[in-house]
Amino acid sequence: MDEPTLYQRLLGDSFPLLPEPLQRFHSLGAGGTAKGLVTVEWAANRLARLCARLLKLPKAGTHVPVCVVVEPDGNREVWSRWFGRELIRTVQRAHHGLLAERKGPATVYFVLCADAGGITFQYHSTRMFGIALPRFIAPCIAARAAGDGQGWRIHVRISVPMVGPIASYYGLIQPAS
């Protein structure tokens, strides 16, 4: 029998609650690819836009082609997300029951919650260079992947305390054939 994938391990008994397209994608022991179109929005104020640039978030746009490639690497997964020609690469792993997603020196931790509609990524905490950031300065990410036909709708919102929402992206993603 194959080893459980990262999301199967983290979601445990709630994994079978997921809509079929999400179950199938997160069951692929060899990784997977998904594609779609998203809308990327940046906040209007200058400080928020500066934060979005500093965090190297994808540029704002509508009908932005997105390609997500997930490659297992031992007990972790390397997630490569192309927004048009812009690449965002992160490494995800389990950490004490949380999903830890690292990009450069920053690691964001999430509680994963599965239900019949999809997966909610509940923000837990952030570490920079291994040091816990206090909530009053840590970027906060709220995300959901909800089943939709043969694929899933994503909605990701990034905010920064004392600045507010800085960017979000949303759209329909489908497994690549």
C-alpha positions in Angstrom: 0.0 0.0 0.0 1.2 3.5 -0.8 2.3 5.9 1.9 -0.4 8.5 2.7 0.2 11.9 1.1 0.9 15.1 3.0 -2.8 16.2 2.9 -4.0 12.7 3.7 -1.8 12.7 6.8 -2.8 16.2 7.9 -6.5 15.7 7.3 -6.7 12.2 8.6 -10.3 10.9 9.0 -11.7 14.0 7.5 -9.9 13.5 4.2 -12.8 11.4 2.7 -15.1 14.4 3.3 -13.4 16.4 0.5 -15.1 16.8 -2.9 -13.8 14.2 -5.3 -11.5 16.5 -7.4 -9.7 17.6 -4.3 -9.4 14.1 -2.9 -8.0 12.8 -6.2 -5.5 15.7 -6.6 -4.3 15.4 -3.0 -4.0 11.6 -3.3 -1.5 11.6 -6.1 1.7 10.1 -4.5 3.7 11.1 -7.6 2.5 14.7 -7.5 0.2 16.5 -9.9 -0.4 19.5 -12.1 -3.5 21.8 -12.2 -4.3 24.7 -14.4 -6.8 27.5 -14.6 -7.5 31.2 -14.6 -7.5 33.5 -11.7 -8.1 37.1 -10.9 -5.4 38.8 -8.8 -6.3 42.0 -7.0 -4.1 44.4 -5.1 -5.4 46.9 -2.6 -5.6 50.5 -3.8 -3.5 52.2 -1.1 0.2 52.7 -1.6 1.3 51.0 1.7 -0.7 47.9 0.9 0.8 47.8 -2.7 4.3 48.2 -1.3 3.7 45.2 1.1 2.4 43.1 -1.9 5.6 43.9 -3.8 7.8 43.2 -0.8 6.1 39.8 -0.3 6.6 39.2 -4.1 2.9 38.5 -4.7 1.7 38.0 -8.2 0.9 41.2 -10.1 -2.8 42.2 -10.3 -4.8 41.1 -13.4 -7.9 39.4 -14.6 -7.9 36.1 -16.5 -4.3 35.4 -15.3 -3.3 31.9 -16.4 -2.2 29.8 -13.4 -0.3 26.5 -13.4 0.3 24.6 -10.2 2.8 21.8 -10.1 3.1 19.7 -6.9 6.2 17.5 -6.5 6.6 15.2 -3.5 10.0 15.3 -1.9 10.2 12.8 1.0 7.7 13.9 3.6 7.2 17.3 2.0 5.8 18.7 -1.2 7.3 21.4 -3.4 4.5 23.7 -4.8 5.4 25.7 -7.9 2.7 28.2 -8.9 3.0 30.1 -12.1 0.8 33.2 -12.4 1.4 34.0 -16.1 5.2 34.2 -16.1 5.6 34.8 -12.4 6.7 31.9 -10.3 6.0 31.4 -6.6 7.6 28.3 -5.2 6.9 27.1 -1.7 7.7 23.9 0.3 4.9 22.4 2.4 5.3 19.9 5.2 3.5 18.7 8.3 4.6 20.3 11.6 2.9 19.1 14.8 -0.4 18.6 13.0 -0.2 21.9 11.1 0.6 22.6 7.5 3.8 24.5 7.4 4.4 26.4 4.1 7.9 27.9 3.6 8.9 30.6 1.1 12.4 31.9 1.6 13.1 32.7 5.2 9.3 32.8 6.1 7.2 29.9 7.2 3.4 30.2 7.6 1.5 27.6 9.6 -2.1 26.6 8.9 -4.8 24.4 10.5 -6.4 22.5 7.7 -10.2 21.8 7.9 -11.9 19.5 5.5 -15.6 19.4 4.8 -17.9 18.3 2.0 -17.3 21.6 0.3 -13.5 21.7 0.3 -10.5 22.6 2.4 -10.1 25.7 4.6 -6.6 26.9 5.5 -6.9 28.6 8.8 -4.0 30.9 9.6 -2.1 29.9 12.8 1.2 31.7 12.9 4.3 32.9 11.0 8.0 32.4 11.6 10.8 34.4 10.0 14.3 32.9 10.1 12.8 30.4 12.6 11.6 33.2 15.0 7.9 33.5 15.8 6.5 36.8 14.6 4.0 38.5 16.9 0.5 38.7 15.4 0.6 42.5 15.3 3.3 42.4 12.5 2.8 39.0 10.9 1.1 38.7 7.5 -2.1 36.8 7.7 -3.3 34.4 4.9 -6.9 33.1 4.7 -7.5 30.5 2.0 -10.2 28.1 0.8 -10.3 25.5 -2.0 -13.9 24.5 -2.8 -15.0 21.7 -5.1 -16.5 22.8 -8.4 -17.4 20.2 -11.0 -14.2 18.5 -12.2 -12.0 21.1 -10.4 -12.0 23.5 -7.5 -12.4 27.2 -6.8 -9.6 28.9 -4.9 -9.8 32.1 -2.9 -6.7 33.4 -1.1 -6.6 36.6 0.8 -3.4 38.2 2.3 -3.5 40.9 4.8 -1.0 42.7 7.1 -1.9 44.1 10.5 -2.2 47.9 10.6 -2.4 47.9 6.8 -5.3 45.6 6.1 -5.9 43.5 3.0 -3.1 43.8 0.5 -3.9 41.2 -2.1 -6.2 38.4 -3.0 -6.6 35.9 -5.8 -9.5 33.7 -6.8 -10.5 31.5 -9.7 -11.2 28.0 -11.0 -8.5 25.4 -11.1 -8.7 22.0 -12.8 -6.3 19.0 -12.9 -4.3 18.9 -16.0 -5.0 16.0 -18.3 
